[in-house]
Amino acid sequence: MRLSKLRGAALLLALWALFLLAALVMSWALNIDSRLKISGSENRILEAQAMAASGAEVAMAPTIRPNLPNVQGRYGP
């Protein structure tokens, strides 16, 4: 084989390997992005459930009166 054909084959093989590595990195990045979106969504759901539970506990507490400043959103004197 001639040297130019060997160089051409090596170049083609290197480009093919570069293409495969780029595809792997892109799929890995998309996988991480989707996992972050799912994790953020689950975190917001958990936070909403915690706030709802705390609101229900405040509403059921026998010492809480509706006219208290903290219940009405007024803080301070």
PDB file of N, H, CA, C and O in Angstrom:
ATOM      1  N   MET A   1       0.827  -1.170   0.000  1.00  0.00           N
ATOM      2  CA  MET A   1       0.000   0.000   0.000  1.00  0.00           C
ATOM      3  C   MET A   1       0.881   1.247   0.000  1.00  0.00           C
ATOM      4  O   MET A   1       2.001   1.255   0.512  1.00  0.00           O
ATOM      5  N   ARG A   2       0.348   2.251  -0.572  1.00  0.00           N
ATOM      6  H   ARG A   2      -0.561   2.244  -0.988  1.00  0.00           H
ATOM      7  CA  ARG A   2       1.102   3.484  -0.609  1.00  0.00           C
ATOM      8  C   ARG A   2       0.922   4.254   0.687  1.00  0.00           C
ATOM      9  O   ARG A   2      -0.042   4.050   1.426  1.00  0.00           O
ATOM     10  N   LEU A   3       1.842   5.113   0.938  1.00  0.00           N
ATOM     11  H   LEU A   3       2.625   5.278   0.339  1.00  0.00           H
ATOM     12  CA  LEU A   3       1.831   5.898   2.170  1.00  0.00           C
ATOM     13  C   LEU A   3       0.630   6.849   2.205  1.00  0.00           C
ATOM     14  O   LEU A   3       0.057   7.078   3.270  1.00  0.00           O
ATOM     15  N   SER A   4       0.248   7.397   1.062  1.00  0.00           N
ATOM     16  H   SER A   4       0.713   7.211   0.197  1.00  0.00           H
ATOM     17  CA  SER A   4      -0.883   8.330   1.035  1.00  0.00           C
ATOM     18  C   SER A   4      -2.192   7.621   1.358  1.00  0.00           C
ATOM     19  O   SER A   4      -3.069   8.205   1.994  1.00  0.00           O
ATOM     20  N   LYS A   5      -2.337   6.361   0.924  1.00  0.00           N
ATOM     21  H   LYS A   5      -1.624   5.886   0.407  1.00  0.00           H
ATOM     22  CA  LYS A   5      -3.553   5.613   1.258  1.00  0.00           C
ATOM     23  C   LYS A   5      -3.603   5.279   2.746  1.00  0.00           C
ATOM     24  O   LYS A   5      -4.675   5.293   3.351  1.00  0.00           O
ATOM     25  N   LEU A   6      -2.453   4.982   3.332  1.00  0.00           N
ATOM     26  H   LEU A   6      -1.583   4.971   2.840  1.00  0.00           H
ATOM     27  CA  LEU A   6      -2.409   4.705   4.768  1.00  0.00           C
ATOM     28  C   LEU A   6      -2.754   5.964   5.574  1.00  0.00           C
ATOM     29  O   LEU A   6      -3.459   5.897   6.581  1.00  0.00           O
ATOM     30  N   ARG A   7      -2.247   7.103   5.114  1.00  0.00           N
ATOM     31  H   ARG A   7      -1.674   7.157   4.296  1.00  0.00           H
ATOM     32  CA  ARG A   7      -2.557   8.352   5.809  1.00  0.00           C
ATOM     33  C   ARG A   7      -4.048   8.674   5.690  1.00  0.00           C
ATOM     34  O   ARG A   7      -4.666   9.140   6.648  1.00  0.00           O
ATOM     35  N   GLY A   8      -4.608   8.429   4.537  1.00  0.00           N
ATOM     36  H   GLY A   8      -4.106   8.050   3.759  1.00  0.00           H
ATOM     37  CA  GLY A   8      -6.031   8.681   4.343  1.00  0.00           C
ATOM     38  C   GLY A   8      -6.888   7.780   5.215  1.00  0.00           C
ATOM     39  O   GLY A   8      -7.896   8.218   5.769  1.00  0.00           O
ATOM     40  N   ALA A   9      -6.484   6.513   5.337  1.00  0.00           N
ATOM     41  H   ALA A   9      -5.665   6.157   4.887  1.00  0.00           H
ATOM     42  CA  ALA A   9      -7.230   5.581   6.186  1.00  0.00           C
ATOM     43  C   ALA A   9      -7.103   5.969   7.652  1.00  0.00           C
ATOM     44  O   ALA A   9      -8.075   5.873   8.400  1.00  0.00           O
ATOM     45  N   ALA A  10      -5.929   6.403   8.072  1.00  0.00           N
ATOM     46  H   ALA A  10      -5.139   6.481   7.464  1.00  0.00           H
ATOM     47  CA  ALA A  10      -5.740   6.824   9.459  1.00  0.00           C
ATOM     48  C   ALA A  10      -6.564   8.071   9.764  1.00  0.00           C
ATOM     49  O   ALA A  10      -7.150   8.196  10.839  1.00  0.00           O
ATOM     50  N   LEU A  11      -6.599   8.989   8.804  1.00  0.00           N
ATOM     51  H   LEU A  11      -6.123   8.888   7.931  1.00  0.00           H
ATOM     52  CA  LEU A  11      -7.402  10.196   8.992  1.00  0.00           C
ATOM     53  C   LEU A  11      -8.883   9.860   9.095  1.00  0.00           C
ATOM     54  O   LEU A  11      -9.587  10.408   9.943  1.00  0.00           O
ATOM     55  N   LEU A  12      -9.353   8.974   8.249  1.00  0.00           N
ATOM     56  H   LEU A  12      -8.781   8.528   7.560  1.00  0.00           H
ATOM     57  CA  LEU A  12     -10.752   8.560   8.284  1.00  0.00           C
ATOM     58  C   LEU A  12     -11.082   7.862   9.604  1.00  0.00           C
ATOM     59  O   LEU A  12     -12.142   8.098  10.184  1.00  0.00           O
ATOM     60  N   LEU A  13     -10.190   7.017  10.071  1.00  0.00           N
ATOM     61  H   LEU A  13      -9.329   6.825   9.600  1.00  0.00           H
ATOM     62  CA  LEU A  13     -10.395   6.330  11.348  1.00  0.00           C
ATOM     63  C   LEU A  13     -10.405   7.325  12.509  1.00  0.00           C
ATOM     64  O   LEU A  13     -11.212   7.194  13.429  1.00  0.00           O
ATOM     65  N   ALA A  14      -9.521   8.307  12.470  1.00  0.00           N
ATOM     66  H   ALA A  14      -8.866   8.413  11.723  1.00  0.00           H
ATOM     67  CA  ALA A  14      -9.476   9.311  13.533  1.00  0.00           C
ATOM     68  C   ALA A  14     -10.747  10.162  13.526  1.00  0.00           C
ATOM     69  O   ALA A  14     -11.289  10.465  14.589  1.00  0.00           O
ATOM     70  N   LEU A  15     -11.218  10.543  12.368  1.00  0.00           N
ATOM     71  H   LEU A  15     -10.778  10.297  11.505  1.00  0.00           H
ATOM     72  CA  LEU A  15     -12.449  11.328  12.290  1.00  0.00           C
ATOM     73  C   LEU A  15     -13.651  10.527  12.777  1.00  0.00           C
ATOM     74  O   LEU A  15     -14.531  11.062  13.452  1.00  0.00           O
ATOM     75  N   TRP A  16     -13.682   9.249  12.433  1.00  0.00           N
ATOM     76  H   TRP A  16     -12.967   8.815  11.885  1.00  0.00           H
ATOM     77  CA  TRP A  16     -14.770   8.379  12.891  1.00  0.00           C
ATOM     78  C   TRP A  16     -14.758   8.254  14.415  1.00  0.00           C
ATOM     79  O   TRP A  16     -15.810   8.307  15.052  1.00  0.00           O
ATOM     80  N   ALA A  17     -13.566   8.087  15.000  1.00  0.00           N
ATOM     81  H   ALA A  17     -12.711   8.044  14.483  1.00  0.00           H
ATOM     82  CA  ALA A  17     -13.454   7.992  16.456  1.00  0.00           C
ATOM     83  C   ALA A  17     -13.863   9.310  17.117  1.00  0.00           C
ATOM     84  O   ALA A  17     -14.514   9.298  18.161  1.00  0.00           O
ATOM     85  N   LEU A  18     -13.496  10.425  16.531  1.00  0.00           N
ATOM     86  H   LEU A  18     -12.967  10.435  15.682  1.00  0.00           H
ATOM     87  CA  LEU A  18     -13.880  11.725  17.061  1.00  0.00           C
ATOM     88  C   LEU A  18     -15.391  11.913  17.015  1.00  0.00           C
ATOM     89  O   LEU A  18     -15.984  12.442  17.955  1.00  0.00           O
ATOM     90  N   PHE A  19     -16.002  11.487  15.938  1.00  0.00           N
ATOM     91  H   PHE A  19     -15.520  11.058  15.174  1.00  0.00           H
ATOM     92  CA  PHE A  19     -17.455  11.558  15.811  1.00  0.00           C
ATOM     93  C   PHE A  19     -18.138  10.719  16.893  1.00  0.00           C
ATOM     94  O   PHE A  19     -19.104  11.172  17.508  1.00  0.00           O
ATOM     95  N   LEU A  20     -17.652   9.521  17.126  1.00  0.00           N
ATOM     96  H   LEU A  20     -16.868   9.153  16.626  1.00  0.00           H
ATOM     97  CA  LEU A  20     -18.253   8.655  18.150  1.00  0.00           C
ATOM     98  C   LEU A  20     -18.091   9.254  19.545  1.00  0.00           C
ATOM     99  O   LEU A  20     -19.024   9.223  20.348  1.00  0.00           O
ATOM    100  N   LEU A  21     -16.917   9.797  19.833  1.00  0.00           N
ATOM    101  H   LEU A  21     -16.159   9.822  19.181  1.00  0.00           H
ATOM    102  CA  LEU A  21     -16.712  10.406  21.143  1.00  0.00           C
ATOM    103  C   LEU A  21     -17.608  11.632  21.333  1.00  0.00           C
ATOM    104  O   LEU A  21     -18.147  11.848  22.418  1.00  0.00           O
ATOM    105  N   ALA A  22     -17.762  12.421  20.289  1.00  0.00           N
ATOM    106  H   ALA A  22     -17.324  12.245  19.407  1.00  0.00           H
ATOM    107  CA  ALA A  22     -18.640  13.590  20.381  1.00  0.00           C
ATOM    108  C   ALA A  22     -20.086  13.160  20.628  1.00  0.00           C
ATOM    109  O   ALA A  22     -20.795  13.787  21.415  1.00  0.00           O
ATOM    110  N   ALA A  23     -20.518  12.104  19.966  1.00  0.00           N
ATOM    111  H   ALA A  23     -19.942  11.595  19.326  1.00  0.00           H
ATOM    112  CA  ALA A  23     -21.882  11.609  20.166  1.00  0.00           C
ATOM    113  C   ALA A  23     -22.073  11.097  21.592  1.00  0.00           C
ATOM    114  O   ALA A  23     -23.122  11.317  22.197  1.00  0.00           O
ATOM    115  N   LEU A  24     -21.068  10.419  22.125  1.00  0.00           N
ATOM    116  H   LEU A  24     -20.215  10.240  21.634  1.00  0.00           H
ATOM    117  CA  LEU A  24     -21.163   9.932  23.503  1.00  0.00           C
ATOM    118  C   LEU A  24     -21.234  11.088  24.501  1.00  0.00           C
ATOM    119  O   LEU A  24     -22.020  11.048  25.447  1.00  0.00           O
ATOM    120  N   VAL A  25     -20.425  12.100  24.293  1.00  0.00           N
ATOM    121  H   VAL A  25     -19.786  12.133  23.525  1.00  0.00           H
ATOM    122  CA  VAL A  25     -20.433  13.248  25.207  1.00  0.00           C
ATOM    123  C   VAL A  25     -21.772  13.978  25.133  1.00  0.00           C
ATOM    124  O   VAL A  25     -22.305  14.393  26.162  1.00  0.00           O
ATOM    125  N   MET A  26     -22.311  14.136  23.949  1.00  0.00           N
ATOM    126  H   MET A  26     -21.878  13.799  23.113  1.00  0.00           H
ATOM    127  CA  MET A  26     -23.605  14.806  23.820  1.00  0.00           C
ATOM    128  C   MET A  26     -24.722  14.013  24.489  1.00  0.00           C
ATOM    129  O   MET A  26     -25.576  14.593  25.159  1.00  0.00           O
ATOM    130  N   SER A  27     -24.725  12.699  24.316  1.00  0.00           N
ATOM    131  H   SER A  27     -24.031  12.227  23.772  1.00  0.00           H
ATOM    132  CA  SER A  27     -25.771  11.892  24.962  1.00  0.00           C
ATOM    133  C   SER A  27     -25.623  11.917  26.478  1.00  0.00           C
ATOM    134  O   SER A  27     -26.618  11.920  27.203  1.00  0.00           O
ATOM    135  N   TRP A  28     -24.384  11.933  26.956  1.00  0.00           N
ATOM    136  H   TRP A  28     -23.575  11.930  26.368  1.00  0.00           H
ATOM    137  CA  TRP A  28     -24.130  12.008  28.394  1.00  0.00           C
ATOM    138  C   TRP A  28     -24.634  13.345  28.944  1.00  0.00           C
ATOM    139  O   TRP A  28     -25.256  13.382  30.005  1.00  0.00           O
ATOM    140  N   ALA A  29     -24.368  14.440  28.229  1.00  0.00           N
ATOM    141  H   ALA A  29     -23.862  14.410  27.367  1.00  0.00           H
ATOM    142  CA  ALA A  29     -24.813  15.759  28.679  1.00  0.00           C
ATOM    143  C   ALA A  29     -26.341  15.847  28.687  1.00  0.00           C
ATOM    144  O   ALA A  29     -26.917  16.427  29.608  1.00  0.00           O
ATOM    145  N   LEU A  30     -26.991  15.293  27.697  1.00  0.00           N
ATOM    146  H   LEU A  30     -26.523  14.822  26.949  1.00  0.00           H
ATOM    147  CA  LEU A  30     -28.455  15.303  27.666  1.00  0.00           C
ATOM    148  C   LEU A  30     -29.039  14.469  28.796  1.00  0.00           C
ATOM    149  O   LEU A  30     -30.071  14.823  29.367  1.00  0.00           O
ATOM    150  N   ASN A  31     -28.386  13.375  29.115  1.00  0.00           N
ATOM    151  H   ASN A  31     -27.548  13.088  28.651  1.00  0.00           H
ATOM    152  CA  ASN A  31     -28.831  12.522  30.221  1.00  0.00           C
ATOM    153  C   ASN A  31     -28.737  13.278  31.541  1.00  0.00           C
ATOM    154  O   ASN A  31     -29.658  13.224  32.356  1.00  0.00           O
ATOM    155  N   ILE A  32     -27.633  13.978  31.754  1.00  0.00           N
ATOM    156  H   ILE A  32     -26.885  14.022  31.092  1.00  0.00           H
ATOM    157  CA  ILE A  32     -27.472  14.755  32.981  1.00  0.00           C
ATOM    158  C   ILE A  32     -28.511  15.868  33.042  1.00  0.00           C
ATOM    159  O   ILE A  32     -29.084  16.118  34.103  1.00  0.00           O
ATOM    160  N   ASP A  33     -28.759  16.535  31.926  1.00  0.00           N
ATOM    161  H   ASP A  33     -28.293  16.332  31.065  1.00  0.00           H
ATOM    162  CA  ASP A  33     -29.742  17.615  31.894  1.00  0.00           C
ATOM    163  C   ASP A  33     -31.136  17.101  32.256  1.00  0.00           C
ATOM    164  O   ASP A  33     -31.856  17.739  33.023  1.00  0.00           O
ATOM    165  N   SER A  34     -31.511  15.954  31.704  1.00  0.00           N
ATOM    166  H   SER A  34     -30.926  15.436  31.080  1.00  0.00           H
ATOM    167  CA  SER A  34     -32.838  15.411  32.017  1.00  0.00           C
ATOM    168  C   SER A  34     -32.935  14.993  33.479  1.00  0.00           C
ATOM    169  O   SER A  34     -33.982  15.158  34.106  1.00  0.00           O
ATOM    170  N   ARG A  35     -31.848  14.453  34.025  1.00  0.00           N
ATOM    171  H   ARG A  35     -30.997  14.319  33.516  1.00  0.00           H
ATOM    172  CA  ARG A  35     -31.863  14.085  35.442  1.00  0.00           C
ATOM    173  C   ARG A  35     -31.986  15.315  36.334  1.00  0.00           C
ATOM    174  O   ARG A  35     -32.669  15.272  37.358  1.00  0.00           O
ATOM    175  N   LEU A  36     -31.329  16.414  35.953  1.00  0.00           N
ATOM    176  H   LEU A  36     -30.775  16.449  35.121  1.00  0.00           H
ATOM    177  CA  LEU A  36     -31.437  17.640  36.738  1.00  0.00           C
ATOM    178  C   LEU A  36     -32.851  18.208  36.690  1.00  0.00           C
ATOM    179  O   LEU A  36     -33.350  18.713  37.696  1.00  0.00           O
ATOM    180  N   LYS A  37     -33.495  18.130  35.541  1.00  0.00           N
ATOM    181  H   LYS A  37     -33.090  17.720  34.724  1.00  0.00           H
ATOM    182  CA  LYS A  37     -34.869  18.623  35.439  1.00  0.00           C
ATOM    183  C   LYS A  37     -35.806  17.799  36.303  1.00  0.00           C
ATOM    184  O   LYS A  37     -36.675  18.348  36.979  1.00  0.00           O
ATOM    185  N   ILE A  38     -35.634  16.480  36.286  1.00  0.00           N
ATOM    186  H   ILE A  38     -34.928  16.033  35.737  1.00  0.00           H
ATOM    187  CA  ILE A  38     -36.479  15.603  37.102  1.00  0.00           C
ATOM    188  C   ILE A  38     -36.234  15.866  38.578  1.00  0.00           C
ATOM    189  O   ILE A  38     -37.177  15.922  39.367  1.00  0.00           O
ATOM    190  N   SER A  39     -34.979  16.027  38.952  1.00  0.00           N
ATOM    191  H   SER A  39     -34.213  15.982  38.311  1.00  0.00           H
ATOM    192  CA  SER A  39     -34.641  16.280  40.352  1.00  0.00           C
ATOM    193  C   SER A  39     -35.218  17.611  40.823  1.00  0.00           C
ATOM    194  O   SER A  39     -35.723  17.703  41.942  1.00  0.00           O
ATOM    195  N   GLY A  40     -35.148  18.641  39.985  1.00  0.00           N
ATOM    196  H   GLY A  40     -34.738  18.567  39.076  1.00  0.00           H
ATOM    197  CA  GLY A  40     -35.718  19.934  40.353  1.00  0.00           C
ATOM    198  C   GLY A  40     -37.221  19.867  40.518  1.00  0.00           C
ATOM    199  O   GLY A  40     -37.783  20.482  41.425  1.00  0.00           O
ATOM    200  N   SER A  41     -37.871  19.120  39.642  1.00  0.00           N
ATOM    201  H   SER A  41     -37.415  18.620  38.906  1.00  0.00           H
ATOM    202  CA  SER A  41     -39.318  18.961  39.732  1.00  0.00           C
ATOM    203  C   SER A  41     -39.701  18.227  41.013  1.00  0.00           C
ATOM    204  O   SER A  41     -40.638  18.625  41.706  1.00  0.00           O
ATOM    205  N   GLU A  42     -38.982  17.168  41.322  1.00  0.00           N
ATOM    206  H   GLU A  42     -38.221  16.845  40.759  1.00  0.00           H
ATOM    207  CA  GLU A  42     -39.264  16.418  42.548  1.00  0.00           C
ATOM    208  C   GLU A  42     -39.015  17.281  43.778  1.00  0.00           C
ATOM    209  O   GLU A  42     -39.738  17.177  44.769  1.00  0.00           O
ATOM    210  N   ASN A  43     -38.001  18.128  43.719  1.00  0.00           N
ATOM    211  H   ASN A  43     -37.414  18.213  42.914  1.00  0.00           H
ATOM    212  CA  ASN A  43     -37.704  19.003  44.849  1.00  0.00           C
ATOM    213  C   ASN A  43     -38.826  20.015  45.065  1.00  0.00           C
ATOM    214  O   ASN A  43     -39.202  20.286  46.206  1.00  0.00           O
ATOM    215  N   ARG A  44     -39.363  20.573  43.984  1.00  0.00           N
ATOM    216  H   ARG A  44     -39.058  20.353  43.058  1.00  0.00           H
ATOM    217  CA  ARG A  44     -40.476  21.514  44.110  1.00  0.00           C
ATOM    218  C   ARG A  44     -41.724  20.830  44.659  1.00  0.00           C
ATOM    219  O   ARG A  44     -42.455  21.421  45.453  1.00  0.00           O
ATOM    220  N   ILE A  45     -41.972  19.592  44.242  1.00  0.00           N
ATOM    221  H   ILE A  45     -41.377  19.112  43.596  1.00  0.00           H
ATOM    222  CA  ILE A  45     -43.126  18.844  44.760  1.00  0.00           C
ATOM    223  C   ILE A  45     -42.969  18.593  46.252  1.00  0.00           C
ATOM    224  O   ILE A  45     -43.918  18.760  47.017  1.00  0.00           O
ATOM    225  N   LEU A  46     -41.774  18.193  46.666  1.00  0.00           N
ATOM    226  H   LEU A  46     -41.003  18.058  46.044  1.00  0.00           H
ATOM    227  CA  LEU A  46     -41.521  17.926  48.081  1.00  0.00           C
ATOM    228  C   LEU A  46     -41.675  19.196  48.915  1.00  0.00           C
ATOM    229  O   LEU A  46     -42.228  19.162  50.014  1.00  0.00           O
ATOM    230  N   GLU A  47     -41.184  20.315  48.386  1.00  0.00           N
ATOM    231  H   GLU A  47     -40.734  20.343  47.493  1.00  0.00           H
ATOM    232  CA  GLU A  47     -41.313  21.580  49.103  1.00  0.00           C
ATOM    233  C   GLU A  47     -42.781  21.994  49.224  1.00  0.00           C
ATOM    234  O   GLU A  47     -43.196  22.490  50.271  1.00  0.00           O
ATOM    235  N   ALA A  48     -43.561  21.798  48.174  1.00  0.00           N
ATOM    236  H   ALA A  48     -43.223  21.396  47.323  1.00  0.00           H
ATOM    237  CA  ALA A  48     -44.982  22.133  48.223  1.00  0.00           C
ATOM    238  C   ALA A  48     -45.724  21.256  49.227  1.00  0.00           C
ATOM    239  O   ALA A  48     -46.594  21.737  49.953  1.00  0.00           O
ATOM    240  N   GLN A  49     -45.380  19.974  49.266  1.00  0.00           N
ATOM    241  H   GLN A  49     -44.672  19.584  48.677  1.00  0.00           H
ATOM    242  CA  GLN A  49     -46.026  19.081  50.233  1.00  0.00           C
ATOM    243  C   GLN A  49     -45.674  19.483  51.663  1.00  0.00           C
ATOM    244  O   GLN A  49     -46.524  19.435  52.553  1.00  0.00           O
ATOM    245  N   ALA A  50     -44.420  19.881  51.881  1.00  0.00           N
ATOM    246  H   ALA A  50     -43.730  19.921  51.158  1.00  0.00           H
ATOM    247  CA  ALA A  50     -44.012  20.299  53.226  1.00  0.00           C
ATOM    248  C   ALA A  50     -44.740  21.568  53.642  1.00  0.00           C
ATOM    249  O   ALA A  50     -45.168  21.693  54.790  1.00  0.00           O
ATOM    250  N   MET A  51     -44.881  22.512  52.713  1.00  0.00           N
ATOM    251  H   MET A  51     -44.534  22.411  51.781  1.00  0.00           H
ATOM    252  CA  MET A  51     -45.609  23.746  53.050  1.00  0.00           C
ATOM    253  C   MET A  51     -47.075  23.465  53.326  1.00  0.00           C
ATOM    254  O   MET A  51     -47.656  24.058  54.235  1.00  0.00           O
ATOM    255  N   ALA A  52     -47.688  22.563  52.553  1.00  0.00           N
ATOM    256  H   ALA A  52     -47.217  22.081  51.815  1.00  0.00           H
ATOM    257  CA  ALA A  52     -49.094  22.228  52.778  1.00  0.00           C
ATOM    258  C   ALA A  52     -49.274  21.549  54.133  1.00  0.00           C
ATOM    259  O   ALA A  52     -50.231  21.829  54.854  1.00  0.00           O
ATOM    260  N   ALA A  53     -48.348  20.657  54.473  1.00  0.00           N
ATOM    261  H   ALA A  53     -47.570  20.429  53.887  1.00  0.00           H
ATOM    262  CA  ALA A  53     -48.441  19.970  55.761  1.00  0.00           C
ATOM    263  C   ALA A  53     -48.259  20.954  56.912  1.00  0.00           C
ATOM    264  O   ALA A  53     -48.956  20.853  57.921  1.00  0.00           O
ATOM    265  N   SER A  54     -47.340  21.896  56.779  1.00  0.00           N
ATOM    266  H   SER A  54     -46.773  21.978  55.959  1.00  0.00           H
ATOM    267  CA  SER A  54     -47.137  22.855  57.861  1.00  0.00           C
ATOM    268  C   SER A  54     -48.351  23.774  57.999  1.00  0.00           C
ATOM    269  O   SER A  54     -48.727  24.150  59.109  1.00  0.00           O
ATOM    270  N   GLY A  55     -48.963  24.134  56.869  1.00  0.00           N
ATOM    271  H   GLY A  55     -48.658  23.829  55.967  1.00  0.00           H
ATOM    272  CA  GLY A  55     -50.176  24.957  56.937  1.00  0.00           C
ATOM    273  C   GLY A  55     -51.312  24.217  57.611  1.00  0.00           C
ATOM    274  O   GLY A  55     -52.066  24.807  58.385  1.00  0.00           O
ATOM    275  N   ALA A  56     -51.443  22.939  57.327  1.00  0.00           N
ATOM    276  H   ALA A  56     -50.830  22.460  56.698  1.00  0.00           H
ATOM    277  CA  ALA A  56     -52.494  22.139  57.953  1.00  0.00           C
ATOM    278  C   ALA A  56     -52.240  22.000  59.457  1.00  0.00           C
ATOM    279  O   ALA A  56     -53.182  22.029  60.249  1.00  0.00           O
ATOM    280  N   GLU A  57     -50.991  21.853  59.846  1.00  0.00           N
ATOM    281  H   GLU A  57     -50.226  21.830  59.203  1.00  0.00           H
ATOM    282  CA  GLU A  57     -50.680  21.738  61.278  1.00  0.00           C
ATOM    283  C   GLU A  57     -50.964  23.042  62.007  1.00  0.00           C
ATOM    284  O   GLU A  57     -51.437  23.031  63.143  1.00  0.00           O
ATOM    285  N   VAL A  58     -50.677  24.169  61.354  1.00  0.00           N
ATOM    286  H   VAL A  58     -50.293  24.177  60.430  1.00  0.00           H
ATOM    287  CA  VAL A  58     -50.986  25.465  61.978  1.00  0.00           C
ATOM    288  C   VAL A  58     -52.491  25.621  62.113  1.00  0.00           C
ATOM    289  O   VAL A  58     -52.980  26.102  63.135  1.00  0.00           O
ATOM    290  N   ALA A  59     -53.221  25.218  61.090  1.00  0.00           N
ATOM    291  H   ALA A  59     -52.824  24.827  60.260  1.00  0.00           H
ATOM    292  CA  ALA A  59     -54.678  25.358  61.138  1.00  0.00           C
ATOM    293  C   ALA A  59     -55.300  24.471  62.212  1.00  0.00           C
ATOM    294  O   ALA A  59     -56.325  24.831  62.790  1.00  0.00           O
ATOM    295  N   MET A  60     -54.698  23.329  62.485  1.00  0.00           N
ATOM    296  H   MET A  60     -53.865  23.036  62.015  1.00  0.00           H
ATOM    297  CA  MET A  60     -55.263  22.390  63.464  1.00  0.00           C
ATOM    298  C   MET A  60     -54.773  22.652  64.890  1.00  0.00           C
ATOM    299  O   MET A  60     -55.275  22.031  65.827  1.00  0.00           O
ATOM    300  N   ALA A  61     -53.824  23.538  65.074  1.00  0.00           N
ATOM    301  H   ALA A  61     -53.416  24.042  64.312  1.00  0.00           H
ATOM    302  CA  ALA A  61     -53.293  23.799  66.418  1.00  0.00           C
ATOM    303  C   ALA A  61     -54.351  24.508  67.264  1.00  0.00           C
ATOM    304  O   ALA A  61     -54.931  25.496  66.815  1.00  0.00           O
ATOM    305  N   PRO A  62     -54.609  24.026  68.473  1.00  0.00           N
ATOM    306  CA  PRO A  62     -55.674  24.617  69.295  1.00  0.00           C
ATOM    307  C   PRO A  62     -55.322  25.998  69.827  1.00  0.00           C
ATOM    308  O   PRO A  62     -56.224  26.758  70.179  1.00  0.00           O
ATOM    309  N   THR A  63     -54.054  26.345  69.898  1.00  0.00           N
ATOM    310  H   THR A  63     -53.321  25.728  69.612  1.00  0.00           H
ATOM    311  CA  THR A  63     -53.677  27.648  70.470  1.00  0.00           C
ATOM    312  C   THR A  63     -53.629  28.760  69.426  1.00  0.00           C
ATOM    313  O   THR A  63     -53.407  29.918  69.779  1.00  0.00           O
ATOM    314  N   ILE A  64     -53.830  28.441  68.175  1.00  0.00           N
ATOM    315  H   ILE A  64     -54.011  27.500  67.888  1.00  0.00           H
ATOM    316  CA  ILE A  64     -53.781  29.436  67.108  1.00  0.00           C
ATOM    317  C   ILE A  64     -55.148  30.098  66.967  1.00  0.00           C
ATOM    318  O   ILE A  64     -56.169  29.426  66.819  1.00  0.00           O
ATOM    319  N   ARG A  65     -55.146  31.423  67.016  1.00  0.00           N
ATOM    320  H   ARG A  65     -54.317  31.969  67.136  1.00  0.00           H
ATOM    321  CA  ARG A  65     -56.374  32.182  66.809  1.00  0.00           C
ATOM    322  C   ARG A  65     -56.279  32.880  65.458  1.00  0.00           C
ATOM    323  O   ARG A  65     -55.185  33.286  65.068  1.00  0.00           O
ATOM    324  N   PRO A  66     -57.372  33.034  64.735  1.00  0.00           N
ATOM    325  CA  PRO A  66     -57.324  33.635  63.390  1.00  0.00           C
ATOM    326  C   PRO A  66     -56.841  35.074  63.354  1.00  0.00           C
ATOM    327  O   PRO A  66     -56.367  35.533  62.315  1.00  0.00           O
ATOM    328  N   ASN A  67     -56.950  35.801  64.466  1.00  0.00           N
ATOM    329  H   ASN A  67     -57.335  35.428  65.310  1.00  0.00           H
ATOM    330  CA  ASN A  67     -56.559  37.205  64.456  1.00  0.00           C
ATOM    331  C   ASN A  67     -55.108  37.441  64.880  1.00  0.00           C
ATOM    332  O   ASN A  67     -54.716  38.593  65.067  1.00  0.00           O
ATOM    333  N   LEU A  68     -54.311  36.404  65.035  1.00  0.00           N
ATOM    334  H   LEU A  68     -54.630  35.469  64.883  1.00  0.00           H
ATOM    335  CA  LEU A  68     -52.900  36.571  65.386  1.00  0.00           C
ATOM    336  C   LEU A  68     -52.149  37.202  64.216  1.00  0.00           C
ATOM    337  O   LEU A  68     -52.420  36.881  63.059  1.00  0.00           O
ATOM    338  N   PRO A  69     -51.204  38.099  64.513  1.00  0.00           N
ATOM    339  CA  PRO A  69     -50.481  38.781  63.425  1.00  0.00           C
ATOM    340  C   PRO A  69     -49.689  37.825  62.538  1.00  0.00           C
ATOM    341  O   PRO A  69     -49.617  38.037  61.327  1.00  0.00           O
ATOM    342  N   ASN A  70     -49.097  36.783  63.106  1.00  0.00           N
ATOM    343  H   ASN A  70     -49.155  36.611  64.090  1.00  0.00           H
ATOM    344  CA  ASN A  70     -48.320  35.842  62.298  1.00  0.00           C
ATOM    345  C   ASN A  70     -49.187  35.077  61.326  1.00  0.00           C
ATOM    346  O   ASN A  70     -48.745  34.761  60.221  1.00  0.00           O
ATOM    347  N   VAL A  71     -50.392  34.775  61.707  1.00  0.00           N
ATOM    348  H   VAL A  71     -50.751  35.031  62.605  1.00  0.00           H
ATOM    349  CA  VAL A  71     -51.309  34.047  60.829  1.00  0.00           C
ATOM    350  C   VAL A  71     -51.772  34.944  59.685  1.00  0.00           C
ATOM    351  O   VAL A  71     -51.981  34.470  58.568  1.00  0.00           O
ATOM    352  N   GLN A  72     -51.927  36.210  59.955  1.00  0.00           N
ATOM    353  H   GLN A  72     -51.756  36.594  60.862  1.00  0.00           H
ATOM    354  CA  GLN A  72     -52.393  37.145  58.933  1.00  0.00           C
ATOM    355  C   GLN A  72     -51.264  37.699  58.067  1.00  0.00           C
ATOM    356  O   GLN A  72     -51.522  38.472  57.145  1.00  0.00           O
ATOM    357  N   GLY A  73     -50.042  37.323  58.342  1.00  0.00           N
ATOM    358  H   GLY A  73     -49.833  36.695  59.091  1.00  0.00           H
ATOM    359  CA  GLY A  73     -48.915  37.778  57.523  1.00  0.00           C
ATOM    360  C   GLY A  73     -48.320  39.085  58.002  1.00  0.00           C
ATOM    361  O   GLY A  73     -47.531  39.696  57.282  1.00  0.00           O
ATOM    362  N   ARG A  74     -48.676  39.535  59.199  1.00  0.00           N
ATOM    363  H   ARG A  74     -49.317  39.039  59.784  1.00  0.00           H
ATOM    364  CA  ARG A  74     -48.095  40.756  59.761  1.00  0.00           C
ATOM    365  C   ARG A  74     -47.067  40.339  60.796  1.00  0.00           C
ATOM    366  O   ARG A  74     -47.371  39.593  61.727  1.00  0.00           O
ATOM    367  N   TYR A  75     -45.858  40.824  60.626  1.00  0.00           N
ATOM    368  H   TYR A  75     -45.611  41.430  59.870  1.00  0.00           H
ATOM    369  CA  TYR A  75     -44.795  40.463  61.560  1.00  0.00           C
ATOM    370  C   TYR A  75     -44.279  41.726  62.233  1.00  0.00           C
ATOM    371  O   TYR A  75     -44.243  42.794  61.622  1.00  0.00           O
ATOM    372  N   GLY A  76     -43.891  41.604  63.457  1.00  0.00           N
ATOM    373  H   GLY A  76     -43.919  40.737  63.953  1.00  0.00           H
ATOM    374  CA  GLY A  76     -43.351  42.762  64.179  1.00  0.00           C
ATOM    375  C   GLY A  76     -44.428  43.468  64.981  1.00  0.00           C
ATOM    376  O   GLY A  76     -45.558  42.989  65.070  1.00  0.00           O
ATOM    377  N   PRO A  77     -44.078  44.608  65.565  1.00  0.00           N
ATOM    378  CA  PRO A  77     -45.023  45.332  66.432  1.00  0.00           C
ATOM    379  C   PRO A  77     -46.140  45.994  65.669  1.00  0.00           C
ATOM    380  O   PRO A  77     -47.003  46.634  66.269  1.00  0.00           O
TER     381      PRO A  77
END
